[in-house]
Amino acid sequence: MPADKRIPVTEETRKELHKLKEPGQTYDDLLKELAQQRRRQDLEQRFQELEETDRDELTLISDV
């Protein structure tokens, strides 16, 4: 079993996390969920940037 680690946060941040936490949900589960949401947002933003890229700047896979 992994060792517990402490993550220092301000009281304000702890209160915000507590508001986001569902009944029965652990802070570990909440933080995992928040991290996953962030990764999805970053990936979505990257796809949007690629879609906005001028097609002339892209290399066709057949040219690789």
Secondary structure, DSSP 8 states (H G I E B T S, - for coil): ----------HHHHHHHHHH--TT--HHHHHHHHHHHHHHHHHHHHHHHHHHS-GGGS--GGG-
